[in-house]
């Protein structure tokens, strides 16, 4: 089980699912989203996610289409 939270602790979650290996994405939109040279990410099945606090504080960001529809949605924390 993996646990995490946002920086202020208002949003807390648990993931009980397999994670993908760490990826470093260097695409222009990934760099823009993070303000860094790359975006580091791991993916997990949404069915393995459980909010333990602050779910009402979470908003959903879905990237606009480029050449192909995005494979995932990004839930900022």
C-alpha positions in Angstrom: 0.0 0.0 0.0 1.2 3.5 -0.9 0.0 6.6 1.0 0.4 10.2 0.1 -0.9 13.7 0.5 -0.7 17.2 -0.9 1.8 19.6 0.7 -0.7 21.1 3.1 -2.1 17.7 4.2 -5.7 18.6 3.2 -5.9 15.8 0.7 -4.8 12.3 1.7 -5.0 9.1 -0.3 -4.0 5.4 -0.4 -3.2 3.4 -3.5 -3.6 -0.4 -3.2 -2.7 -1.3 -6.8 0.3 -2.1 -9.0 2.3 0.9 -10.1 4.0 1.3 -13.4 7.8 2.0 -13.4 8.8 5.6 -13.0 8.6 7.6 -16.2 10.3 10.9 -17.1 8.3 12.7 -19.7 10.0 15.5 -21.7 7.2 16.5 -24.0 6.5 20.3 -24.2 3.2 19.9 -22.4 4.7 17.8 -19.7 7.4 20.4 -19.1 4.9 23.2 -19.1 2.6 21.4 -16.6 5.5 21.0 -14.1 7.6 24.1 -14.8 10.7 21.8 -15.0 12.8 20.0 -17.6 10.5 16.9 -17.3 7.5 15.4 -15.5 8.1 12.4 -13.3 5.1 10.1 -13.0 3.9 6.6 -12.1 0.5 5.3 -13.1 -2.0 3.2 -11.1 -5.5 1.9 -11.7 -8.1 4.2 -10.4 -9.9 1.3 -8.8 -6.9 1.0 -6.4 -7.2 4.6 -5.3 -9.0 5.5 -2.0 -9.3 9.0 -0.7 -8.9 9.2 3.1 -9.4 12.9 3.4 -10.1 16.0 1.3 -11.7 14.4 -1.8 -13.9 17.4 -2.2 -10.8 19.6 -2.5 -9.6 17.7 -5.6 -10.3 19.0 -9.1 -9.8 17.2 -12.4 -7.7 18.4 -15.3 -8.1 16.8 -18.7 -5.5 17.9 -21.3 -6.9 19.2 -24.6 -6.5 16.8 -27.5 -3.3 17.0 -29.6 -2.9 14.3 -32.3 -4.4 11.6 -30.1 -6.7 11.6 -27.1 -4.8 11.5 -23.8 -4.5 8.1 -22.2 -4.9 9.4 -18.7 -6.5 12.1 -16.7 -4.5 14.2 -14.3 -5.9 14.8 -10.8 -3.8 17.6 -9.2 -3.3 17.2 -5.5 
